[in-house]
Amino acid sequence: MPRTVWYPGHMAKGRRQLEALASAVDLLIEVRDARAPRLTSSPMLSLFKGKIETAAVLSKADLADEKITREWSSYLKSRGLPAWALDLRKGGANAVRTALAKKKPSFRDLRVAVVGTPNVGKSMLINQLVGRRAARVGGIPGVTKGVSWFGGNGFLLVDSPGILDPHADARAHRMISWIGSSRSQVIGSFEEHAKDCIEFLIRKNLWSGVENLWGVAPGGAPVEILEQVGRRLGRLAPGGAVDMEGAGRAFLDALANGKFGRMSFERPGDAPLWEEL
């Protein structure tokens, strides 16, 4: 299968900067989307493996199936990666803050790198750990310049740009865009992404939330279902035809924001999610 070529310059720069930080931080926190923890695992994790202690935050846990999220937490813990399932939009980082405070050196702030794919909630986590108004501070002398450091509550946290795996299968990046972790318009049209997503949700028996919200049944081809969604939402072009791009965007926005209810796309024992496309 083809590989994606979409890897913006800021991602490449951020990756190089974080590589240089591996010896300067005490701990790494990887933020993943609880609905797809394998799909949204960060390529940066491998840079720190075996070098420093690592942990995971499964963000947007309020949008995921609770039982499956517990399975993921147990699975990750069994592989040496403690994981907290959090709804960062409503706070919830107290458990992480308490755990980190126990690791703080007595003579300086605890240095933590926060990594993850785009839009998984890294900034929300940082704000809650160091304070709602996270104060940007100067970097550590002798350590790579250009990354953003935030200090407060005894922590010194380094934020990173959302980084995708440049070597990942293009299908993985397409699926990441469904849950809002990359920009669909950069790596494909909203219509095409939405049609792929519709087919996937129906096949995985995850359509009930869509039908409950919009009254659109799962019968018919994906293009026909998307047309129904467009008409239902009034996404019409001049002349009365459905604006398929607008309908696709509305569908993906609703999915990303949890409008269809709690939904998890993968379980620990599943094959890689993108192989189902």
C-alpha angles and dihedrals in degrees: 000000000000121000121231117253094197106111110135120217094246089059093052091047092048091051092053092048093050092048087061091050096059092098095041102058131069099213142008126220117197115201116209134176107256091218092063111014096167095044092051097043110131122245086218093071092078091058091064100036111128092003104079139003114278136197136174137228116204100208127196089033088155088068095050133078105270096217093050091047089056088051090054093048091052092044094051093045090052087057095052098265112114110209135199119201107214144173097216093182088069098038113254101152094112093103091053092047092050093049093048093048089062090058096050115122113238093233103048146008120290109256114220131178115210115202137170147127118289119298099002094126107271094141092047090053093049092049091052094047098048100025138286090276099046109202115225110226138187120276126256111276111256093018125111114288124223102054121107118249123195125191136196144108091033094305133113107197128187117209123207134199114261104272127201124198106262089203097051122117111268089238090063091056090049091054092045088058091058092068094043099259095124136019111273093200091060097053101029145333123295090234095056093044092049093050091051090048093049091053091048095049092050093048091049093048091244098124100097093089091055092050092047092051102041106013093238113146121217095241121117136028119317092251090055092048091049089051089054090050090050093051092044090054096039094245095155132154124217108293094034100277117137116263094230095189090051092047091048092051092049091050094050093044090053091049094047092050095048097248090144093058131249111343136166121194101197143024128211094256096047125109114254107298096231091061087073093067 
